Amino acid sequence: MVKLKTGSLWFLAAFLFLSTVPTVAEVLHAFSLCEGFLLQGNPPQIPGVVNGRNIQNQNRYKPICQTYNDVRRYLTLYDTRNRIPVFSAYVYRGDEGGARPQGQLWNIEPQFENREGNNNMVNVERNRIYPNQAGDTDYRNNGQFNRGHLFPSSHVYSRSDISPPSP
């Protein structure tokens, strides 16, 4: 795992803010376009990924500003090659509780697959293989990996929020 500078970790791992309904997402080209989530406006310094406020490989790493009802909810830097989030950040506003809604479908970010795609997240197609993000086929009957959430599943149910935990 990549080591992060400790001064950059304060904003990571905030919990329990997002609503359970689908969100709108916007793939950006700079962190500054999704303000209010990074401590003092600075992303974590990750060698080979983020230097200063610059993403080193913008074809591979994509910042996403997740939005619902025209309110930006959190920021994620997503690795389209490994199809996992590098980090996510949002502002903790207290425990809103709740459980994962039954029957809630996973969502994907359509702009990862088509730059001109819709800003609205869409439901995962069950047997489709997505080149730039995880799909059901990546986890079904795998035996080794499961869907690990960066934020609680009761608040976020998107593929841009999951990363397989260590077996």
N, C-alpha and C positions, 0 to 999 in steps of 0.2 A: 504494500500500500504506500502511496506517496505521502511523505511527511509534509505537514503544513506548518508555517510559522505560527507560533502560539498566539501572537497578537491578532492574527486573522481568524481565530477560532471562535471568538465571542458570539458572533451572530449565527453560527452553525447550530443545528439541532434544536431550534425553537419548535414548539409543538402546539397543536390544537387550535388552529385559527381558521382553516378553510372550511367552507360549507361542503355538504355532501353532494350538491348538484353539479352537473358538468360545468366546466369552466371554458373560457375563451383563452386561447394562448396566442402569443405573438412572438415569433422567432425574430430576434434582433441581431444587429451586428456589433453592438457595444453595450457594456454594462450600464453606462450612463443613461441609456434610454429607458431603464427600469429603476428609477430612483426610490430610495427609502428603505431598502432591505439590507444593504451592506453597511457594516460598522464604519462610520465616517466616510462612506462612499467608496471604500476600498475593498476589492475582492481579495480572497486569500491568495497568497503567493504560492503557486504550485509549479515547481521546475518543469519546463518543457510544455506547460499548459497555459499558465497565466504569469505574465511579468508586468509588474506595475498594474495598470488598468487595461493592459492589452492581452488579447487572446492570441497565442502564438500560432495556432493553426485554425483559422476561421472556417476552413472547409470541413474540419472534423468536429470541433467544439462549438456548440451553438448555445448562446444565452436565450432563455425563454422567459417571458414575462407572463405569468398566468393571471388571467383576469376573469372576474365574474360580475355581472351587472355594472359594467364599466368601472369597476374598482379593481385595481391591481392587487393581487393577493400574495404572491411570492415570486422569487427569482430562482431559476435553475440553470446551471451550466451543464449541458448534456453532451456526452461523447457519442457521436453517431457511428463510430467504428465499432466500439465495444457494446453499444446500445444500452448504456447505463448513465445515470446522472453522476457527474463529478462532485457537485455540491448543490445544495438548495439553501435558500435563506428566506426567512420571513420574520415578521414582528410578532412576538408572543403577546397575546391579549387576554390570557387567562384560559382556564379549562372550560371549554364549551361542551365537553362530554359527548355522549352519543356513541352508538355502535355502527358498524358498517351496515348500510342498508341492504336487506336481502334482495337478491336478484340484480344488484348494481352491476352493470357491465363495465369492463375496462375501456378506457379511452386511449387513443393515440394522438399524436401531434401530426396532422396531415402535412404541415409545411416541411417536415423532415423528408418526406417522400417527394414532394413537389413544391418547389420554392414559391410558386404562384398559388399554392393551395389555400384553402379556407383557413381563417384564423380560429375558427371554432374547432375544438377537439371533437373527434368522432369515435364511435364505438369500434372496437377491434373486430375485424372479420376473422372468425374462428380458425380457419385453416390457412390463412394467408401468411406468407413469410415477408416480413418487412425488411428491406435492406439496411435501414438506418435506425431502427428501434425494435425492441423486443415485441414478439407476438405470442399468441397462445402456444404455437409449436415449439417455442424456446423453453417452455416450462412443463408442458404436458408430458407425463410419463418419463420425465427426465431422471428421477431418482437421486440426482445430485444437487440440483438447485431448486430453490423456492422463491417466491416473490417477497423480498424484504422491502419494507417501506421506509423511506426517509422521514416522512410525516405520517401520522396515524391514518389508517385506511378509512376511518370514519369521516375524514375530512378531505382526503384526496384519493381519487381512484383513477389515476392516470399512469400510463406506462412510463412517463417521464419522471415519476416519483419512485420507481422500484429499482432495486439493485439486489442481485442474489447474495444472500449472506453466506459466509463460509460454512461448508458442510461440517 
